[in-house]
């Protein structure tokens, strides 16, 4: 194709494209202007005033307290309340992993919560139980450990714990390591555990049906948890109060203390 014919072809091509380009540009500008005008209009409407706060997905955090905190915005326009303001309030709830904010016209804000995963209570005092996740982060404070069916971690002599903080404690870390093994491989066993604690013998636990104590120790957790599950599932242990798992041979060296 000659240069002259190429030039004419390119001109015709541009002549076809340009109208569509301007149409697209007009559509984008119009949509932006309409969205801006709609938002501005909604901010002025009396019917867009906050009247209802809804919290969804909150199983462990205090949803009523979160709603109460947000209700300080009652009467304000739901589109004028900034996400940053709501998320600042949510920071007071360390059990919240992430938060999705939905504005529902004409008068509702819905907070959809993704919670941190709690695993146990840590007992700090006679009436203070702190819900923690698998990293030792303190999620919530509860007065009654029976509110949720988690085991209680005791005898760590922890004091002055604060919500949102991570508990830095080597004994707790060992207990959590044992917990994770049981949770992953023997979930049915986990449901029967009432208490984890740490003593001079290392990690120990008691099961809730008969109150039998199992001594897991300070190392070799994987094999000892396997022994724990075997003993709990296969031995007639009703008459015993303590089973020591810190030995190599399950059948011949499992020490049972009355």
C-alpha positions in Angstrom: 0.0 0.0 0.0 1.4 3.4 -1.0 2.0 6.1 1.5 -0.8 8.2 0.1 -3.3 5.4 0.5 -2.1 4.7 4.0 -2.6 8.3 4.9 -6.2 8.3 3.6 -6.9 5.0 5.4 -5.6 6.4 8.7 -7.7 9.5 8.3 -10.9 7.5 7.8 -10.0 5.3 10.8 -9.6 8.3 13.0 -12.8 9.8 11.7 -14.7 6.7 12.8 -13.0 6.4 16.3 -13.2 10.1 17.3 -17.1 10.2 17.7 -17.0 7.1 19.9 -14.2 8.6 22.0 -16.2 11.8 22.6 -19.3 9.8 23.4 -17.3 7.7 26.0 -15.8 10.9 27.4 -19.2 12.5 27.7 -20.6 9.4 29.4 -17.8 9.3 32.0 -18.1 13.0 32.8 -21.9 12.8 33.1 -21.7 9.7 35.4 -19.2 11.4 37.6 -21.3 14.6 37.8 -24.4 12.7 38.4 -22.8 10.7 41.2 -21.4 13.8 42.8 -24.8 15.6 42.6 -26.6 12.5 44.0 -24.2 12.3 46.9 -24.5 16.1 47.6 -28.3 15.7 47.4 -28.4 12.8 49.8 -26.3 14.7 52.3 -29.0 17.4 52.3 -32.0 15.0 52.6 -33.7 14.8 56.0 -34.7 11.2 55.4 -31.0 10.1 55.3 -30.6 10.6 59.0 -29.2 7.7 61.0 -31.9 6.0 63.0 -30.7 2.4 63.1 -27.3 0.7 63.7 -27.0 -3.0 62.9 -24.1 -5.3 63.8 -23.7 -8.6 61.9 -21.2 -11.4 62.4 -20.4 -10.6 66.0 -20.3 -13.8 68.0 -17.8 -13.0 70.7 -17.3 -9.2 70.8 -19.8 -7.1 72.7 -22.1 -6.1 69.8 -24.4 -4.1 72.1 -21.5 -1.9 73.3 -20.4 -1.4 69.7 -23.9 -0.3 68.7 -24.1 2.0 71.7 -20.8 3.7 70.6 -22.1 4.2 67.0 -25.5 5.5 68.3 -23.7 8.8 69.2 -24.2 9.6 65.5 -28.0 9.1 65.6 -29.7 11.9 63.7 -26.6 12.6 61.5 -26.7 12.0 57.8 -25.5 8.4 57.1 -23.5 9.6 54.1 -21.8 12.3 56.0 -20.4 9.9 58.7 -16.9 9.1 57.6 -15.6 5.5 57.5 -12.5 6.7 59.3 -14.7 7.8 62.3 -16.4 4.5 62.5 -13.2 2.5 62.2 -11.6 4.6 65.0 -14.5 3.5 67.3 -13.9 -0.1 66.2 -10.3 0.1 67.3 -11.6 -0.1 70.9 -12.8 -3.6 70.1 -9.6 -5.7 69.6 -11.7 -8.8 68.7 -12.6 -7.2 65.4 -10.3 -8.4 62.6 -11.9 -6.4 59.8 -15.0 -4.3 59.4 -17.2 -3.7 56.4 -19.4 -0.6 56.6 -22.7 -0.6 54.7 -25.0 2.4 54.4 -28.6 1.4 53.8 -30.9 4.1 52.6 -32.8 5.8 54.1 -31.6 5.6 57.7 -29.4 2.5 58.6 -25.7 1.7 59.0 -24.8 -1.9 59.1 -21.4 -3.1 60.4 -20.4 -6.5 59.1 -17.8 -7.9 61.5 -15.0 -10.4 60.7 -13.8 -11.5 64.2 -10.4 -12.7 65.4 -10.7 -16.4 66.2 -10.8 -17.0 70.0 -9.4 -20.2 71.4 -9.5 -20.0 75.2 -9.9 -17.9 78.3 -6.9 -16.7 80.3 -7.8 -16.4 84.0 -6.2 -13.4 85.5 -8.1 -13.1 88.7 -11.1 -14.7 90.5 -13.6 -12.9 88.3 -11.6 -11.7 85.3 -11.5 -14.0 82.3 -9.8 -12.8 79.1 -10.6 -14.3 75.7 -7.5 -14.7 73.6 -6.7 -15.8 70.0 -4.1 -18.3 68.9 -1.4 -15.5 69.0 -2.1 -14.7 72.6 -3.9 -11.4 71.7 -6.5 -10.4 74.3 -9.8 -10.0 72.5 -12.5 -9.5 75.2 -13.0 -9.5 78.9 -15.7 -11.8 80.3 -17.0 -12.3 83.8 -18.4 -15.7 83.1 -16.2 -18.3 81.4 -19.3 -20.4 80.7 -20.6 -17.9 78.2 -18.6 -19.6 75.5 -17.4 -23.2 75.5 -13.6 -22.6 75.5 -11.1 -24.1 77.9 -9.6 -21.9 80.6 -5.9 -21.3 80.9 -4.9 -20.9 84.6 -1.9 -20.7 87.0 0.2 -18.4 84.8 0.3 -15.6 87.4 -0.5 -12.9 84.8 -1.4 -9.4 86.0 -2.5 -6.0 84.7 -3.4 -7.4 81.3 -5.0 -5.0 78.8 -7.4 -5.5 75.9 -5.7 -5.6 72.5 -2.3 -6.5 74.0 -0.4 -9.7 73.1 0.5 -11.7 76.1 4.2 -12.4 76.0 4.7 -15.5 78.1 6.7 -18.6 77.2 4.5 -20.9 79.3 1.4 -19.6 77.5 3.1 -20.1 74.2 3.7 -23.8 75.0 0.1 -24.2 76.0 -1.1 -22.6 72.7 1.3 -25.0 70.8 -0.4 -28.0 72.5 -3.8 -26.5 71.9 -3.2 -26.1 68.2 -2.1 -29.7 67.8 -5.2 -31.0 69.6 -7.4 -28.7 67.6 -6.0 -29.8 64.3 -5.8 -33.5 64.9 -8.2 -34.4 67.7 -11.1 -31.8 67.7 -13.3 -34.2 69.6 -10.8 -34.4 72.4 -10.5 -30.7 72.5 -14.2 -30.4 73.3 -13.7 -32.4 76.5 -10.8 -30.3 77.8 -11.8 -28.0 80.7 -8.5 -26.4 81.7 -4.9 -25.9 80.5 -2.2 -24.8 82.9 1.5 -24.8 83.4 3.4 -26.3 86.4 6.9 -27.5 87.2 6.2 -30.5 85.0 5.3 -28.3 82.0 2.0 -28.2 80.1 -0.9 -30.0 81.8 -4.6 -30.2 81.2 -7.7 -31.6 82.8 -10.8 -33.0 81.0 -14.2 -32.0 82.1 -16.1 -35.3 82.5 -14.0 -36.8 85.2 -11.5 -34.1 86.1 -8.5 -36.3 85.2 -5.2 -34.6 84.9 -2.9 -35.2 81.9 0.8 -34.1 82.1 2.1 -33.3 78.6 5.5 -31.9 79.6 7.8 -29.2 78.1 8.7 -30.7 74.7 7.8 -33.4 72.2 4.3 -32.1 72.1 3.3 -33.9 68.9 4.0 -37.4 70.1 2.7 -36.7 73.6 -0.6 -35.4 72.3 -0.9 -38.5 70.2 -0.4 -40.5 73.4 -2.9 -38.4 75.2 -5.6 -39.1 72.6 -4.8 -42.8 72.6 -5.0 -43.0 76.4 -8.2 -41.0 76.6 -9.8 -43.1 73.8 -8.7 -46.5 74.8 -7.8 -46.8 78.5 -10.3 -47.4 81.2 -9.2 -44.4 83.2 -12.2 -43.7 85.3 -10.4 -44.8 88.5 -7.3 -42.6 88.0 -6.8 -39.0 88.8 -3.5 -38.3 86.9 -1.8 -39.7 83.7 1.8 -38.7 82.9 2.6 -38.7 79.2 6.3 -37.9 79.4 7.6 -41.3 78.5 8.5 -43.0 75.2 6.6 -46.3 75.3 2.9 -45.7 75.4 1.8 -49.1 76.7 4.6 -50.0 79.1 5.8 -46.6 80.4 2.6 -44.6 80.7 2.7 -43.7 84.4 -0.6 -43.6 86.2 -0.8 -41.9 89.5 -3.8 -42.5 91.7 
